[in-house]
């Protein structure tokens, strides 16, 4: 797995970034105004700038490497989708300096920020990427930017694997801390897609760390990123939704690059300033708190809040109803000897109130990935939900439509739209008068019931094998597993 070469004219243009990574050896090219002391924003800038390798615990390193491997896998399989093809064709129009790798396309390179964008789109193209609590998709907003940035830097200034892992965790931490600024963030979103907001900030933080920006530049990178953030929930279940992740990772990356070039922004962007909203513009309830400096007595959020990995490519909420549907299907097969839809009079789904994932009759793959009804019925009919469940032929099957006609939705008061508290229940009301019920409080893959190492590797191998030969698939697994010891982190991007 060799290194990637960069055009000489591009390397020349990146000298300012090389100097940023060796700020103690050379004079800074940009004299940035210092961020004010003792503010929420300055505390975040200090954290980004001051985080060190030894601040990452064994648990954090382990969990974040699982996230990196899973995110690469879903990005690779996502490179087979139509929406990825649209994004790639667009980006190839505007990549005169092509140095950064693209998921699933070994012979293709793009300019760094457009490679980040395209790979971000791939990551979310099937809604197969990880989910955290409070609700966001943290890896896809950060990893593509770091992969592209690692290839952008000239030889001799490449970040190590440990640098890469630290920057990734800085990006996660910033996202998680921002999500805790508002109680609204704990529930399934209604107004904006969280990764388009906190993900953009996390990408800016992660790339600022990887590029070794100064404390003041880290502050400005956050301020610039805030002006590039946001995407409405109305575009959920459409081809535009993957753009939210693509833009988050790209625009956060660009914010860090602009800050490195000397652009300044409001140094109070995260603080709650009456009459002049900064990041608080995204929330009705906003209570920011300073981020304590990294050290022995402060844990990263990933230490205590693990991640959810999806077993099939659909919105996270679907995993509760699918597991409940599979449970009641087993009861039904035991009851009737086989699965016979004609014996079913009504299918009752007990789910939380969430308009954008309550879709009785989805007509496209993206709608199907965001439909409680579709996923429950697909699980009942097929005994499984997987990549093939969301093809046009599968979505429009007559027998599936007949099951959808039998669905009735209920919203119990105790079933709240919160990924840490919700449940899924599927009841089959039979013509005989009998009632069979399956319920799922915690699906396999949730942070309370995490995927085993074997299950995660099985998912990665299945996803990656769609576009890469077995030898390359195994190389990526080994590379991620030994990321801390990698002398040049761009080797990971070059293996894609």
C-alpha positions in Angstrom: 0.0 0.0 0.0 2.1 2.9 -1.3 1.8 6.6 -0.8 -0.1 9.0 -3.1 1.7 11.5 -5.1 0.6 15.1 -5.6 1.1 17.5 -8.5 4.0 19.9 -7.9 1.9 23.0 -8.4 -0.6 21.8 -5.9 2.2 21.1 -3.3 3.5 24.6 -3.8 0.0 26.0 -3.1 -0.1 24.0 0.1 3.0 25.3 1.7 1.0 27.4 4.2 -0.6 24.2 5.4 2.8 22.5 5.9 3.9 25.5 8.0 0.7 25.1 10.0 1.7 21.6 10.9 5.1 22.8 12.0 4.1 26.1 13.7 6.8 25.7 16.4 9.5 25.4 13.7 8.6 28.3 11.4 6.9 31.7 11.7 3.1 31.6 11.1 2.1 32.8 7.7 -1.1 34.4 9.1 -1.2 36.6 12.2 -4.6 35.9 13.6 -6.2 37.9 16.4 -6.5 35.9 19.6 -9.8 34.5 20.6 -11.2 36.2 23.7 -10.5 34.4 27.0 -13.1 32.7 29.2 -15.8 32.3 26.6 -17.6 29.1 25.5 -16.1 29.6 22.0 -12.6 30.1 23.3 -12.9 26.9 25.4 -13.7 24.9 22.3 -10.8 26.5 20.4 -8.5 25.7 23.3 -9.7 22.1 23.4 -9.2 21.6 19.6 -5.7 23.1 19.7 -4.6 21.5 23.0 -5.9 17.9 22.6 -3.0 15.4 22.6 -2.6 11.7 21.7 -2.3 10.6 25.3 -5.8 12.1 26.0 -7.4 9.3 24.1 -8.2 6.3 26.3 -8.0 2.7 25.1 -11.9 2.6 25.0 -12.1 5.8 22.9 -9.5 4.6 20.5 -11.2 1.2 20.2 -14.7 2.6 19.6 -13.5 5.3 17.2 -11.7 2.8 15.1 -14.9 0.7 14.8 -16.6 3.9 13.6 -13.9 4.6 11.0 -14.1 1.0 9.7 -17.9 1.0 9.5 -18.0 4.4 7.9 -15.5 3.4 5.2 -17.6 0.3 4.5 -20.9 2.1 4.1 -19.1 4.7 2.0 -17.7 2.0 -0.3 -21.1 0.3 -0.8 -22.7 3.8 -1.1 -20.4 4.4 -4.1 -22.7 2.0 -6.1 -25.7 4.2 -5.8 -27.3 6.6 -8.3 -27.1 9.6 -6.0 -23.3 9.0 -5.6 -23.0 8.9 -9.4 -24.7 12.3 -9.7 -22.4 13.8 -7.1 -19.3 12.3 -8.7 -20.1 13.5 -12.2 -20.7 17.0 -10.8 -17.5 17.1 -8.9 -15.4 15.9 -11.8 -16.3 19.1 -13.6 -14.6 21.2 -11.0 -11.4 19.3 -10.0 -8.5 20.7 -11.8 -6.2 19.6 -9.0 -7.0 16.0 -8.3 -5.1 14.5 -5.4 -7.7 12.9 -3.1 -9.2 9.4 -3.4 -12.9 8.6 -4.0 -14.7 5.7 -2.3 -15.0 2.7 -4.6 -13.2 4.3 -7.6 -9.5 3.4 -7.4 -8.6 5.2 -10.6 -10.4 8.5 -9.7 -9.0 11.5 -7.8 -10.7 14.8 -7.0 -9.6 18.0 -5.4 -9.6 17.6 -1.6 -12.8 19.4 -0.7 -14.7 17.8 -3.5 -13.4 14.4 -2.7 -14.6 15.0 0.9 -18.0 16.0 -0.5 -18.4 13.0 -2.8 -17.3 10.6 -0.1 -19.7 12.2 2.4 -22.6 11.7 -0.1 -21.6 8.1 -0.5 -21.5 7.6 3.2 -25.2 8.7 3.6 -26.5 7.6 0.2 -28.2 4.5 1.8 -28.7 5.9 5.3 -26.4 3.1 6.4 -24.1 5.2 8.5 -23.7 5.3 12.3 -25.9 7.3 14.7 -25.0 8.8 18.1 -27.1 10.2 20.9 -28.2 13.0 20.9 -29.2 12.2 17.4 -26.7 12.8 14.6 -24.5 10.9 12.2 -21.0 11.8 13.5 -18.5 9.8 11.4 -19.7 10.7 7.9 -19.3 14.4 8.7 -15.7 14.1 9.8 -14.0 11.1 8.2 -14.2 12.1 4.5 -12.6 15.5 5.2 -9.7 13.9 7.2 -9.1 11.3 4.5 -8.9 14.0 1.8 -6.8 16.3 4.0 -4.3 13.6 4.7 -3.6 13.2 1.0 -3.5 16.9 0.4 -0.5 17.7 2.6 3.0 17.5 0.9 5.5 14.7 1.7 7.3 15.3 5.0 4.2 16.9 6.6 1.8 14.0 6.5 -0.1 13.3 9.7 0.5 10.0 11.4 -2.2 7.5 12.1 -2.3 8.7 15.7 -2.7 12.3 14.5 -5.6 11.1 12.3 -7.3 9.3 15.2 -6.9 12.3 17.5 -8.4 14.6 14.9 -11.3 12.2 14.3 -12.1 12.2 18.0 -11.8 15.9 18.3 -14.4 16.2 15.5 -16.7 13.7 17.4 -16.3 15.5 20.7 -17.2 18.9 19.3 -20.3 17.4 17.7 -21.3 15.7 20.9 -20.7 18.7 23.1 -22.7 21.0 20.8 -25.6 18.5 20.8 -25.8 18.8 24.6 -26.3 22.6 24.4 -30.0 22.1 23.8 -32.7 19.7 25.1 -34.2 19.8 21.6 -31.3 17.9 20.2 -32.2 14.7 22.2 -35.3 14.0 20.2 -35.7 12.8 16.6 -35.3 16.1 14.6 -38.1 18.1 13.1 -36.6 21.3 11.7 -33.0 20.7 10.5 -30.9 17.6 9.9 -28.4 17.6 12.8 -25.3 16.5 10.9 -25.7 19.4 8.6 -25.2 21.7 11.6 -23.1 20.0 14.3 -21.4 17.8 11.6 -20.1 20.9 9.8 -18.7 22.2 13.1 -17.1 18.8 13.8 -15.5 18.7 10.4 -14.1 22.2 10.9 -12.7 21.1 14.3 -11.3 17.8 13.0 -9.5 19.3 10.0 -8.3 22.3 12.0 -6.7 19.8 14.4 -5.2 17.7 11.6 -3.7 20.8 10.0 -2.3 22.0 13.3 -4.0 25.4 13.2 -3.4 27.9 16.0 -5.9 28.4 18.8 -7.1 31.6 17.3 -7.5 29.9 13.9 -9.5 27.1 15.5 -11.8 29.7 16.9 -12.3 31.3 13.5 -12.8 28.0 11.8 -15.8 27.3 14.1 -17.2 30.7 13.4 -16.8 30.3 9.6 -18.3 26.8 9.8 -21.4 28.2 11.5 -22.1 30.4 8.5 -21.9 27.3 6.3 -24.2 25.0 8.3 -27.8 23.8 8.0 -30.2 21.8 5.9 -34.0 21.3 6.3 -35.6 18.1 7.3 -38.0 18.4 4.4 -35.3 16.9 2.2 -35.2 13.7 4.3 -36.2 10.6 2.2 -35.1 12.3 -1.0 -31.9 12.2 -3.1 -30.9 15.5 -1.5 -30.5 14.1 2.0 -27.1 12.6 1.4 -25.9 16.1 0.4 -26.3 17.0 4.0 -23.4 14.8 5.0 -21.4 15.7 1.9 -21.8 19.4 2.6 -21.1 19.0 6.3 -17.7 17.3 5.7 -16.8 19.5 2.8 -17.8 22.9 4.2 -16.3 22.2 7.6 -13.1 21.4 5.8 -13.3 24.6 3.8 -13.9 26.6 7.0 -10.6 25.3 8.4 -8.8 26.1 5.1 -10.2 29.6 5.1 -9.2 30.1 8.7 -5.7 28.8 7.9 -5.6 31.5 5.1 -6.4 34.2 7.6 -10.2 34.6 7.4 -11.8 35.7 10.7 -15.3 35.2 12.1 -17.2 36.1 15.2 -15.1 34.9 18.2 -18.3 34.4 20.3 -20.1 32.2 17.8 -20.9 29.5 20.4 -21.8 31.9 23.2 -25.4 32.9 23.9 -25.3 36.6 23.2 -28.7 38.3 23.6 -30.0 40.0 20.5 -27.4 38.6 18.2 -27.7 34.8 17.6 -24.7 32.8 16.8 -24.9 29.0 16.9 -28.0 29.5 19.1 -29.9 30.4 15.9 -30.4 26.7 15.3 -32.2 26.0 18.7 -35.1 27.5 20.6 -33.6 26.3 23.8 -29.8 27.0 24.0 -27.6 26.6 27.1 -23.9 26.5 26.1 -21.3 25.4 28.5 -17.5 25.8 28.2 -15.6 22.7 27.1 -13.1 21.7 29.8 -9.6 21.3 28.6 -8.4 17.8 27.7 -6.6 16.0 30.4 -6.6 13.1 32.9 -9.8 14.2 34.6 -12.0 14.8 31.6 -13.4 12.0 29.5 -14.3 12.2 25.9 -18.0 11.7 25.4 -17.4 8.5 23.3 -16.0 7.0 26.6 -19.4 6.9 28.1 -21.8 7.2 25.1 -21.2 4.4 22.6 -22.4 4.5 19.0 -25.2 2.7 17.1 -24.3 0.7 14.0 -27.0 -0.2 11.6 -27.5 -3.8 10.4 -29.4 -2.7 7.3 -29.5 0.5 5.2 -32.4 2.6 6.6 -33.2 5.3 9.1 -32.2 4.3 12.7 -35.8 4.2 13.8 -36.6 1.4 11.4 -34.4 -0.9 13.4 -36.8 -1.1 16.3 -39.8 -2.0 14.1 -37.8 -4.5 12.1 -36.7 -6.4 15.1 -40.2 -6.3 16.6 -41.6 -7.5 13.2 -39.1 -10.3 13.0 -40.0 -11.3 16.6 -43.7 -11.5 15.9 -43.0 -13.2 12.5 -41.3 -16.1 14.4 -44.4 -16.4 16.7 -46.7 -16.4 13.6 -44.7 -19.1 11.8 -44.8 -21.2 15.0 -48.6 -20.5 15.2 -49.5 -21.2 11.6 -46.6 -23.4 10.3 -45.5 -20.8 7.7 -46.0 -17.1 7.1 -49.4 -16.7 5.5 -50.5 -13.1 5.0 -54.1 -14.1 4.2 -54.5 -15.0 7.9 -53.7 -11.5 9.0 -56.6 -9.0 9.3 -54.7 -6.0 10.7 -51.0 -5.0 11.4 -50.8 -2.5 14.3 -47.5 -0.5 14.6 -46.9 1.2 17.9 -44.3 3.9 17.1 -43.3 7.4 18.2 -44.7 10.5 16.5 -42.2 11.5 13.8 -43.8 12.8 10.6 -40.9 12.3 8.2 -40.5 8.5 8.9 -44.3 7.8 9.0 -44.8 7.0 5.3 -47.7 4.6 4.6 -47.0 3.9 1.0 -43.4 4.9 0.0 -42.7 5.1 -3.8 -38.9 5.4 -3.9 -35.9 3.8 -2.2 -35.3 6.9 -0.2 -38.9 7.0 1.1 -38.8 3.3 1.8 -35.7 3.8 4.0 -37.7 6.3 6.0 -40.9 4.4 6.4 -41.9 2.5 9.6 -44.7 0.8 7.6 -42.5 -0.4 4.8 -39.7 -1.8 6.9 -42.1 -3.6 9.2 -43.9 -5.2 6.3 -40.7 -6.1 4.4 -39.4 -7.8 7.6 -42.7 -9.7 8.0 -42.8 -10.8 4.3 -39.2 -11.7 3.8 -37.9 -12.5 7.3 -35.1 -10.1 6.8 -34.3 -6.5 5.6 -31.1 -5.8 3.6 -29.7 -4.0 0.6 -32.1 -5.8 -1.8 -35.2 -4.7 0.2 -34.9 -1.2 -1.3 -34.8 -1.9 -5.0 -37.6 -0.7 -7.2 -38.8 -4.3 -7.8 -38.9 -5.0 -4.1 -40.7 -1.8 -3.1 -43.5 -2.2 -5.7 -44.3 -5.9 -5.1 -48.0 -6.6 -5.0 -47.8 -8.8 -1.9 -45.9 -6.1 0.0 -48.5 -3.5 -1.0 -51.2 -5.8 0.2 -49.5 -6.0 3.6 -49.1 -2.2 3.7 -52.9 -1.9 3.2 -53.4 -3.7 6.5 -51.2 -1.4 8.6 -52.7 0.8 11.3 -50.4 3.1 13.2 -50.7 4.0 16.9 -48.7 6.5 19.0 -48.6 5.5 22.7 -47.8 8.4 25.0 -44.9 6.5 26.5 -43.2 5.9 23.1 -41.3 9.2 22.7 -39.3 10.2 19.6 -35.9 9.8 21.2 -33.4 7.2 20.1 -32.5 6.5 23.8 -36.1 5.9 24.9 -38.3 4.8 22.0 -39.5 1.3 21.3 -41.1 -0.5 18.4 -44.1 -2.8 18.7 -45.8 -4.9 15.9 -49.1 -6.7 16.6 -50.8 -9.1 14.2 -54.5 -9.2 14.6 -55.6 -12.4 12.9 -59.0 -13.3 11.3 -59.3 -16.0 13.9 -59.4 -13.4 16.7 -56.0 -14.3 18.0 -53.4 -11.5 18.5 -49.6 -12.0 18.3 -47.2 -9.3 19.4 -43.5 -8.5 19.1 -41.8 -5.7 20.8 -38.2 -4.3 20.7 -36.9 -1.9 23.3 -33.2 -2.1 22.2 -32.2 -3.5 18.8 -28.9 -5.3 18.1 -26.5 -2.6 17.1 -27.8 0.0 19.4 -25.3 1.6 21.9 -26.9 -0.5 24.7 -26.5 -3.7 22.6 -23.5 -3.0 20.4 -22.5 -5.1 17.4 -19.9 -7.7 18.2 -16.5 -7.5 16.5 -17.6 -10.4 14.3 -20.8 -8.7 13.3 -19.1 -5.4 12.5 -16.4 -7.1 10.4 -19.1 -9.2 8.6 -20.9 -5.9 7.7 -17.7 -4.2 6.5 -16.6 -7.2 4.4 -20.1 -7.4 2.9 -20.2 -3.7 2.1 -16.6 -3.3 0.8 -16.7 -6.4 -1.3 -19.2 -4.7 -3.6 -16.4 -2.6 -5.1 -13.1 -3.9 -3.8 -11.3 -7.3 -4.2 -10.9 -9.4 -1.1 -7.2 -8.5 -0.7 -7.9 -4.7 -0.5 -10.8 -5.3 1.9 -8.5 -7.2 4.3 -5.8 -4.5 3.9 -8.2 -1.8 5.0 -9.3 -3.9 8.1 -5.6 -4.3 9.1 -4.8 -0.7 8.4 -7.6 0.7 10.6 -6.9 -1.9 13.3 -3.3 -0.6 13.5 -4.1 3.0 12.8 -2.1 4.3 15.9 1.1 2.8 14.5 0.7 4.1 10.9 3.6 6.6 10.1 1.6 8.2 7.2 -2.2 8.3 7.6 -2.7 9.0 3.9 -2.0 5.3 3.3 -5.5 4.7 4.5 -7.1 7.0 1.9 -4.9 5.6 -0.8 -6.2 2.1 -0.1 -9.8 3.1 -1.0 
